[in-house]
Amino acid sequence: MKKRMIMLMGQNPYEKIRENCINPGHFREYTIQEIKEYCREVNLSIYDYEIVNYTPAMGVKGKIVRFLGRKYNNFNEMLSIIAQKTNVLF
C-alpha cells in the first residue's frame, strides 16, 4: 500500500529499467507522466490514453484500491495509450 501511495503522488517507487540487457533491473509499472516523457523523447504525440482497473476488487484491500482508483487515476492498474510518430514524411 505504501508504494501505491507514492504512485498516487505521481511518482514511481522503483528505479527505471536499465539499458543493460544482462541486468535490466525490475520491470515495473509507469506513471502517465513517465510515459508522456518517453513519448516526447522519441517524437511520439499522444492521441489518447486511458487508465482503468480490469481486475475485480477482491477483499478489503482490493475494494480500497478500487475506490481510490475512481478518485485518482494514478491508483489504477492498466494504462492504454495511443500515440503517433511526429514529423513523419510520407
C-alpha positions as CSV (number, residue, x, y, z in Angstrom):
1,M,0.0,0.0,0.0
2,K,2.9,2.3,0.7
3,K,4.2,2.0,-2.9
4,R,0.7,2.8,-4.2
5,M,0.6,5.9,-2.1
6,I,3.8,7.0,-3.7
7,M,2.2,6.3,-7.1
8,L,-0.8,8.3,-6.1
9,M,1.6,11.3,-5.7
10,G,2.6,10.8,-9.4
11,Q,6.0,9.3,-8.5
12,N,7.3,5.8,-9.1
13,P,8.8,4.0,-6.1
14,Y,11.0,1.8,-8.4
15,E,14.0,2.8,-10.5
16,K,13.6,3.0,-14.2
17,I,14.5,-0.1,-16.3
18,R,18.2,-0.1,-17.2
19,E,19.5,-0.3,-20.7
20,N,21.8,-3.2,-19.6
21,C,20.3,-6.3,-21.2
22,I,22.2,-8.5,-18.7
23,N,20.8,-6.7,-15.6
24,P,17.8,-4.5,-16.7
25,G,16.6,-4.2,-13.1
26,H,13.0,-4.5,-12.0
27,F,10.3,-4.4,-14.8
28,R,7.8,-2.1,-13.3
29,E,4.7,0.0,-14.0
30,Y,4.9,3.5,-15.3
31,T,3.0,6.7,-14.4
32,I,1.3,8.6,-17.1
33,Q,3.8,11.4,-16.6
34,E,6.7,9.0,-17.3
35,I,5.0,7.6,-20.4
36,K,4.4,11.2,-21.7
37,E,8.1,12.0,-21.1
38,Y,9.2,8.8,-23.0
39,C,6.9,9.7,-25.9
40,R,8.3,13.2,-26.2
41,E,11.9,11.7,-26.2
42,V,11.1,9.5,-29.2
43,N,8.9,12.1,-31.0
44,L,5.6,10.5,-30.4
45,S,2.4,12.6,-30.0
46,I,-0.1,11.2,-27.6
47,Y,-3.5,11.0,-29.3
48,D,-5.4,9.5,-26.4
49,Y,-4.9,7.4,-23.2
50,E,-7.0,5.6,-20.6
51,I,-6.2,4.5,-17.1
52,V,-8.5,1.8,-15.7
53,N,-8.9,-1.3,-13.5
54,Y,-9.9,-4.5,-15.1
55,T,-9.3,-6.8,-12.2
56,P,-12.2,-7.5,-9.8
57,A,-11.8,-5.9,-6.4
58,M,-11.2,-8.8,-4.0
59,G,-11.1,-8.3,-0.2
60,V,-10.8,-5.1,1.8
61,K,-7.5,-4.1,0.2
62,G,-8.9,-4.6,-3.3
63,K,-12.0,-2.5,-2.5
64,I,-9.9,0.3,-1.1
65,V,-7.7,0.3,-4.2
66,R,-10.8,0.3,-6.5
67,F,-12.3,3.2,-4.5
68,L,-9.1,5.2,-4.7
69,G,-8.8,4.4,-8.4
70,R,-12.2,6.0,-9.1
71,K,-10.9,9.2,-7.4
72,Y,-7.2,9.2,-8.5
73,N,-6.0,7.8,-11.9
74,N,-2.5,7.0,-10.5
75,F,-4.1,4.3,-8.4
76,N,-5.4,2.3,-11.4
77,E,-3.6,-0.7,-12.7
78,M,-3.9,-0.5,-16.5
79,L,-2.6,2.2,-18.9
80,S,-3.5,2.1,-22.5
81,I,-2.1,4.7,-24.8
82,I,-2.5,5.7,-28.5
83,A,0.5,7.6,-29.9
84,Q,1.6,8.7,-33.3
85,K,5.1,9.5,-34.6
86,T,5.5,13.2,-35.2
87,N,7.4,14.8,-38.1
88,V,6.9,11.8,-40.4
89,L,7.5,12.4,-44.1
90,F,5.3,10.3,-46.4
